[in-house]
Amino acid sequence: MSHHEEQQENLSHEELKYREHMKRAADLCKIDLFLTAKSEYELALTYRPGDAEATAKAEQCLQNISRDRKKVLVIVPIVLAIIIAVILFA
């Protein structure tokens, strides 16, 4: 049995679930799935209420979601204008 597995055996159910949700959230952030990652951080908080790390990372996800929405609000009208221009002048 590896040292890592021995450490896992000594952890409470709550700590194991907390770590599972934190790992899943971090993996989701790596592929820019911030809304789902935020949900995972919130689930981690159910196992360790008030945790500063999970709280901060959930907040960072919210900031990333807001940033991405702003980008969409800028890009979509530009793309639509280009499509309309192509249709009108084709």
Helices and strands as residue ranges (DSSP letters): H 3-9, H 13-30, H 34-47, H 52-89
